Amino acid sequence: MLTEEAFGPVGGACSWTELADEAIVRDMAGTFGESGYYHQTGRPPHGWPAACKLRQRIERKSVSDSIRHIVTVPDFAYAQLTGELYTDITSAQITGLADFQRRQWSDDILDWAGVREELVPAIRSDLSVLKEDLATRWGKVTLVSGSHDQYAAMAAAGLVKDTSVMLGTGTAWVINGRTSRPLFDDRRFEIHPGADLHPDCCGFIITLWQIGAGFDRLLSRLGVTHAALPGLENSLADANVPQACVKVDLGAGALEPAGYMKIILPAIVVLPGLILFARYPEVMKLPWDKIRPDADKGYVSMLQSIVPIGLRGLFLAALFGAIQSTVSAVLNSTSTILTVDIYKRMLHRSASERRLVLVGRVSSVIVMIVAAVLGGFIGRLGGSLFLYIQSLYAFFAPPFAAVFLLGILFRRINGQGATIAVALGFILGILLKLYVQFVPSHPGWLEPFQMQAAINWAFCVVVCVGVSLLTPRPDPSQVTDELTVNWKRLNIFHHLGATWYASVHLWWGLFVAIIAALILVFSGLVW
């Protein structure tokens, strides 16, 4: 808000729904750098902060000469009650004019915005009593230094540093948390760190704009307006809603069930085919080019001959439902990558939520059309779709598997090594395919896609380690004990289960034993 000397408002306030022009945002990014501004203010250059809006108003000469103070809404309330002007670091940070790590106004940003430092209030960086027994229309009150609403909610919920987070819903869907030091996301700028009023404590806010956009669409489809929401809220006033933070405890042994499901998966995939050939052994006597079409009809043939009539529709519905869920999951993940990782990160960092939603929808449609065209080509080329899928897995999986494994086991791995390893891994995968396809004298052992995947994986491990050792170390916050193995402390033995039957050692060892037994049985080494 802009006020005159006696704290009366002058002109319109800078609303959080108002955005500055793209030219202003680009000038800010060019002046400070996206990462530089992000590390000062906790947010990347965008048209939302007051810094950009003030710069735009000053350039357009729409700021009155009578302006004596620039304040946030809490500061304005304090000034009206006490006649004094001050702010806290969490409120100052949301203006985009403050350096939250130094807990003070940024001279560089103030100069860029054209704001004189005497126009902004002094910053209080701690919790303190401002006025006691202050007479108001509501009686006597005590004023204390306030904070941004999200940080106040963190304090009310009792969030513990580096331990718990809180999901906030309402005007904006957010995840809030407290940390010992600022938590940055230099890749996507999705994490907005800040200074907490508690000493030696920082906070962060992660916006979940997708949920908010989806909620708006849901209200539109239900025919519910935002004006009607208070009535719904009153009707749900007796609902028992938890009012506490959620402690983050992923728990030991969360990944073992996924491994056991992988053991069962081959049986689910192979057994129907074996049942088909056992029931119709004459099919095995046909030429191979005729066996495959009959094998593709195996599931439907089994439904017709084995499953009762009443259950056939249920089985087909389950099949179609599984196919649709897979397609939906792939489309969602693909559109998210194209929208967030490529469009927003590389092409249009200051894109609005509405524009990102539109880009996501368009990319989903394009991906679906491309997939349909590719499906037609695969049908004409012939061959096994299963082999095509496995070949793609063997192409994409080795680089990422190498990076993930090294990221867990080796603290020296950094982003440069991972990026180069993935890029060169893809190139090597293509070269191996071309070599096997077009060089007749290639070794026979190189033809299976598993062998190509193993070579690619080993190559990516060497590249990732080599490049990482030749480039700067990663930031300590990126290689904490919660993310990587600490070989000095061997933190892999912590939180593995309180009892023997809940122990990760037990279920992991049993899983390894089953896998080893299956390899021996089906390798032909035993019989």
C-alpha positions, -999 to 999 in steps of 0.1 A, spaced: 0 0 0 11 36 -6 3 61 22 9 97 30 27 110 61 -3 103 85 -6 68 70 -37 75 50 -39 55 18 -30 72 -15 -41 56 -48 -48 20 -53 -30 -8 -35 -8 -33 -53 -31 -63 -54 -15 -98 -54 -38 -107 -84 -22 -78 -104 8 -87 -126 35 -63 -140 43 -63 -177 66 -89 -191 91 -62 -201 96 -53 -164 101 -89 -154 127 -94 -182 145 -63 -171 146 -76 -135 159 -110 -147 185 -93 -168 197 -70 -140 200 -95 -112 199 -129 -129 171 -153 -122 192 -173 -96 206 -141 -81 172 -125 -75 159 -159 -62 187 -163 -37 180 -127 -24 142 -127 -22 133 -164 -22 113 -160 -54 123 -159 -91 117 -128 -112 79 -126 -118 52 -100 -123 36 -108 -89 60 -91 -63 54 -55 -54 89 -47 -66 79 -51 -103 46 -33 -98 62 -3 -81 88 -1 -109 60 -1 -134 40 26 -116 70 48 -112 79 45 -149 44 54 -159 45 83 -134 13 71 -117 28 75 -82 17 107 -63 43 130 -49 25 129 -16 36 93 -10 56 90 22 54 53 30 52 20 12 38 -7 35 22 -41 35 -13 -46 49 -2 -57 83 22 -27 85 -7 -4 76 -29 -19 104 -1 -14 129 4 22 118 -33 29 122 -34 15 157 0 28 171 9 57 149 43 40 143 56 22 113 75 -11 113 74 -44 95 88 -79 100 111 -98 77 85 -123 65 61 -94 54 90 -75 39 101 -105 19 68 -109 0 73 -74 -15 103 -87 -35 124 -58 -22 141 -75 8 172 -97 11 157 -123 35 191 -140 42 205 -107 55 171 -98 70 172 -63 56 160 -43 26 181 -48 -6 197 -16 -17 202 -30 -52 166 -40 -56 153 -7 -41 174 12 -66 162 -9 -95 125 -4 -85 131 34 -80 121 32 -43 139 54 -18 148 35 14 132 61 36 98 51 21 99 16 35 96 8 72 123 -6 95 124 -44 96 120 -63 129 136 -97 126 125 -112 159 94 -118 180 87 -90 204 59 -71 221 52 -38 204 25 -22 225 8 -33 257 -27 -23 269 -34 -4 237 -69 12 238 -90 4 207 -127 2 199 -125 -35 208 -110 -28 242 -74 -30 254 -51 -52 233 -15 -61 232 3 -59 198 32 -82 190 55 -83 159 36 -102 133 45 -124 104 34 -135 70 3 -157 74 20 -189 62 48 -184 88 22 -177 115 5 -209 106 38 -228 109 42 -215 144 6 -223 153 10 -259 140 42 -264 159 63 -273 129 97 -287 139 128 -277 119 139 -303 93 113 -328 106 77 -319 97 57 -301 70 22 -287 67 -3 -288 39 -22 -255 37 -54 -251 17 -76 -221 11 -68 -191 -12 -36 -210 -22 -26 -246 -18 8 -248 -3 33 -270 15 50 -252 44 80 -262 64 109 -250 86 145 -256 80 179 -249 97 191 -230 66 175 -218 34 162 -245 11 166 -236 -26 154 -251 -59 177 -236 -85 163 -258 -112 126 -251 -111 123 -223 -84 93 -242 -70 106 -239 -34 103 -204 -19 126 -201 11 124 -173 36 135 -162 71 114 -171 101 110 -148 131 124 -175 153 162 -172 157 184 -195 136 153 -207 117 142 -205 81 110 -215 63 98 -225 29 66 -224 9 59 -247 -20 29 -236 -41 6 -263 -55 -10 -242 -82 -22 -273 -101 -45 -283 -72 -59 -248 -70 -65 -247 -107 -81 -281 -105 -103 -269 -76 -115 -240 -97 -124 -263 -126 -142 -286 -102 -163 -257 -88 -171 -246 -124 -183 -281 -133 -204 -284 -102 -219 -250 -108 -206 -236 -75 -194 -200 -74 -167 -187 -50 -194 -165 -35 -213 -196 -24 -183 -211 -6 -190 -194 27 -224 -210 28 -208 -244 22 -183 -237 49 -210 -228 74 -229 -260 66 -197 -280 73 -189 -261 105 -194 -292 127 -169 -313 107 -139 -326 127 -109 -313 108 -74 -320 121 -55 -289 131 -20 -301 134 11 -306 113 20 -339 97 53 -353 106 73 -366 77 82 -402 83 83 -423 52 91 -454 73 115 -482 66 106 -509 42 84 -488 20 101 -501 -12 101 -538 -5 65 -544 -16 74 -530 -50 102 -556 -54 78 -585 -45 53 -572 -70 80 -574 -97 84 -610 -88 47 -617 -93 45 -597 -125 61 -623 -148 37 -650 -136 8 -627 -143 21 -620 -178 33 -655 -188 7 -678 -171 -23 -669 -194 -2 -678 -224 9 -711 -209 -27 -719 -201 -37 -711 -237 -11 -734 -252 -19 -762 -227 -55 -760 -236 -49 -758 -273 -16 -777 -279 -22 -779 -317 -14 -742 -319 23 -750 -311 25 -771 -342 17 -741 -365 44 -720 -382 57 -693 -360 42 -665 -381 7 -680 -374 13 -688 -337 18 -651 -328 -17 -639 -340 -33 -668 -321 -12 -659 -290 -24 -623 -292 -60 -636 -289 -51 -656 -258 -67 -633 -232 -101 -631 -251 -101 -668 -258 -96 -676 -222 -124 -653 -212 -147 -670 -237 -138 -706 -227 -130 -704 -190 -146 -674 -174 -184 -676 -167 -206 -653 -187 -215 -631 -158 -178 -623 -151 -166 -617 -187 -178 -581 -188 -161 -574 -154 -128 -588 -167 -130 -568 -199 -139 -537 -179 -108 -543 -157 -86 -547 -188 -99 -515 -204 -97 -496 -171 -60 -507 -167 -52 -495 -202 -70 -462 -197 -52 -456 -164 -19 -463 -180 -26 -439 -208 -38 -413 -184 -7 -416 -162 17 -414 -192 -2 -384 -206 -1 -365 -172 35 -372 -166 45 -363 -202 25 -331 -202 40 -321 -168 75 -326 -181 68 -306 -212 50 -278 -193 71 -275 -161 106 -287 -171 107 -274 -207 82 -247 -213 83 -229 -179 120 -236 -171 135 -229 -205 110 -208 -226 87 -188 -203 96 -187 -166 70 -160 -158 41 -178 -174 8 -175 -155 -10 -205 -141 -37 -202 -167 -12 -203 -195 6 -233 -180 -27 -252 -178 -34 -244 -215 1 -256 -225 -4 -288 -205 -37 -295 -223 -23 -288 -258 8 -309 -251 -14 -338 -240 -34 -337 -272 -2 -335 -293 14 -364 -275 -17 -385 -279 -18 -378 -317 19 -387 -320 14 -419 -300 -15 -429 -322 6 -423 -354 35 -443 -339 11 -471 -330 0 -474 -366 36 -476 -378 44 -503 -353 14 -523 -364 26 -521 -400 62 -530 -392 52 -561 -374 73 -577 -346 65 -580 -309 52 -550 -291 66 -564 -259 101 -565 -274 97 -529 -286 87 -518 -250 116 -537 -235 140 -522 -260 129 -487 -251 133 -495 -214 169 -508 -222 175 -474 -239 161 -450 -213 168 -469 -180 206 -473 -179 215 -436 -178 189 -428 -151 197 -460 -131 234 -451 -131 227 -415 -119 202 -426 -92 225 -453 -78 255 -430 -77 234 -402 -62 226 -425 -33 260 -441 -28 285 -413 -37 282 -378 -22 306 -363 -48 281 -366 -77 268 -333 -89 243 -320 -114 268 -315 -142 280 -351 -140 245 -364 -140 233 -342 -169 263 -351 -191 260 -388 -182 224 -389 -192 229 -371 -225 259 -392 -235 241 -423 -224 213 -416 -248 238 -410 -276 256 -443 -268 223 -461 -268 215 -448 -303 250 -457 -316 247 -492 -302 214 -497 -319 227 -484 -352 259 -506 -349 239 -538 -344 214 -529 -371 238 -519 -399 272 -536 -392 269 -573 -402 302 -582 -385 290 -571 -350 295 -596 -321 265 -618 -316 265 -613 -278 258 -576 -284 224 -582 -300 203 -587 -269 190 -554 -256 201 -565 -220 237 -565 -231 234 -531 -247 218 -518 -215 246 -532 -193 273 -516 -215 254 -483 -215 250 -484 -177 287 -490 -171 296 -462 -195 272 -438 -177 287 -447 -143 322 -439 -155 311 -406 -172 291 -394 -142 319 -401 -117 346 -386 -140 327 -353 -148 316 -349 -112 352 -352 -99 363 -326 -125 336 -301 -115 327 -283 -82 313 -303 -53 275 -302 -48 260 -279 -22 260 -296 13 222 -292 15 219 -315 -16 238 -344 -1 224 -347 35 223 -380 54 186 -383 45 194 -383 8 228 -401 4 246 -428 23 270 -415 49 298 -442 48 314 -429 79 283 -432 100 267 -460 79 233 -444 83 217 -471 62 212 -491 94 190 -465 110 151 -468 112 150 -503 98 121 -516 119 114 -519 156 107 -557 155 122 -586 137 91 -591 115 92 -554 105 129 -554 98 140 -542 64 170 -567 67 146 -596 68 124 -587 39 152 -574 18 172 -606 24 142 -628 16 136 -608 -16 173 -613 -27 171 -650 -19 139 -654 -41 155 -635 -70 187 -656 -68 167 -689 -67 146 -678 -97 178 -670 -117 193 -703 -108 162 -723 -117 155 -707 -150 192 -703 -161 195 -741 -166 225 -743 -142 206 -764 -117 189 -789 -140 
